Amino acid sequence: MSEYMTRREIAAEFNKHPMTVQYWHDEKKIVPDHQKGRTFYYRREDVEELIAELESKISEIEASLQASVDREVTSAKIGEL
């Protein structure tokens, strides 16, 4: 496993669309460590940290949505009484 990854490798290994990886680059969510020609190389550790951060945010949003749904269901059941 290499310490550095190209955008193509990031997309393939982490099952992300290449345009998602491009977006991360454009938004400076991942910053290349170095470049050879037109190929950017990103530190694997930086990519893994970003993905862990994004997955954590997704989990928080899912939990918040579930709590909202649970409140709505409870409110609807109380309204039926």
Backbone hydrogen bonds, N-H to C=O, Kabsch-Sander energy under -0.5 kcal/mol:
donor,donor_aa,acceptor,acceptor_aa,energy
5,M,42,Y,-2.6
10,I,6,T,-2.4
11,A,7,R,-2.6
12,A,8,R,-2.3
13,E,9,E,-2.8
14,F,10,I,-2.4
15,N,12,A,-0.6
16,K,11,A,-2.0
20,T,17,H,-1.2
21,V,17,H,-1.6
22,Q,18,P,-2.2
23,Y,19,M,-2.3
24,W,20,T,-2.5
25,H,21,V,-2.1
26,D,22,Q,-3.0
27,E,23,Y,-2.7
28,K,25,H,-1.4
29,K,24,W,-2.8
30,I,24,W,-1.2
33,D,41,Y,-2.8
34,H,41,Y,-1.4
36,K,39,T,-2.5
39,T,36,K,-2.2
40,F,38,R,-0.5
41,Y,34,H,-2.8
42,Y,5,M,-3.2
44,R,3,E,-3.1
47,V,43,R,-1.9
48,E,44,R,-2.8
49,E,45,E,-2.2
50,L,46,D,-2.2
51,I,47,V,-2.5
52,A,48,E,-2.3
53,E,49,E,-2.3
54,L,50,L,-2.7
55,E,51,I,-2.6
56,S,52,A,-2.1
57,K,53,E,-2.1
58,I,54,L,-2.3
59,S,55,E,-2.2
60,E,56,S,-2.2
61,I,57,K,-2.3
62,E,58,I,-2.7
63,A,59,S,-2.4
64,S,60,E,-2.3
65,L,61,I,-2.7
66,Q,62,E,-2.5
67,A,63,A,-2.3
68,S,64,S,-2.0
69,V,65,L,-2.5
70,D,66,Q,-2.7
71,R,67,A,-2.1
72,E,68,S,-2.1
73,V,69,V,-2.7
74,T,70,D,-2.5
75,S,71,R,-2.6
76,A,72,E,-2.5
77,K,73,V,-2.4
78,I,74,T,-2.3
79,G,75,S,-2.1
80,E,76,A,-1.1
81,L,77,K,-0.7
81,L,78,I,-0.9
